[in-house]
């Protein structure tokens, strides 16, 4: 048995990564067991994977759960869904790294960002994160590095790169499903359909008043881009929309929260995907499924005279100049609104997945709109992304599969 410990109750990404991995264990002889927050019951219940629930504020009971799992199941490996969240979960579940010593097997983690890369640092809301000094992968036996964010061409001792998204998985839909989805949404006849995605945690910036003006400026630019696209296409936003709170323009559609299957059905109908979060699993999944995908980012920093961390001096349009006029705190991001420009830049540099999606500077509005429009129809931009996708899938094909990785990890138990 392999135990997966999930401690983040506010985000679903680490649970998704862990369940994707566990799904590849079927037929391998390895059985998964999940230990999850109460908030994730419904999410994991739909997967059919076995699980137990952590009890908030009950450290003693949670430690007894760990002891019971070791006694009853004797796992061959324990995987922390996110070691960073686990290291800070003592305040929620009363667990620390020391409590993991009850297990008589290798203990590792999903290493989603190749922590410890030379020259990398966490830039959060434009500031260097003080808590990075407390981040330590030391003491763990192995690291599972899901690709795309990790580079499949990079090898490290005790680190196993593997495909997060199965490229041989089922198709995400067909023409009939696409037509029905478009009809249900009321997409204007003959228009391409663009999917805009976001996450609940992207609205948590309200706890940081210093970034409020920057978030407002970025939202203004996103709305400007969308208005330009709505002249040629319809747009659908999943969940609570990040834009147009004062009234949506014609062609802009919203849905409530969708189940995984409902989201796949919607994805079957779209012609283009836009995200402002480079680490989004949905961005990765749709890009690797062959749906042209755009990652919005900003490289701008500074005050009265903004400059780009990529190109130096910039000439902004009147729209962009007006948007940032009263920002004050202008910072770069690849994961909106948190930032992580520096941290993710060194991760994607040299990573072949970088070419599978189109990166668009959100404050370079005129050029960005032209690029996105060019992806709505067949042409050189789409062809370039398709060729990059084929190269990337070839790189993934050379990685070991999940059963092979687990065989290598569990061999330590029997050595």
Beta strands, then each sheet from edge to edge (+ up, - down):
strand 1: 2-5
strand 2: 32-36
strand 3: 51-53
strand 4: 77-80
strand 5: 106-110
strand 6: 123-124
strand 7: 127-128
strand 8: 142-147
strand 9: 159-163
strand 10: 192-197
strand 11: 233-238
strand 12: 252-255
strand 13: 272-275
strand 14: 293-297
strand 15: 300-301
strand 16: 307-308
strand 17: 312-313
strand 18: 333-335
strand 19: 339-340
strand 20: 358-361
sheet 1: 3+ 2+ 1+ 4+ 5+ 8+ 9+
sheet 2: 6+ 7-
sheet 3: 12+ 11+ 10+ 13+ 14+ 20+
sheet 4: 15+ 16- 17+
sheet 5: 18+ 19-
end
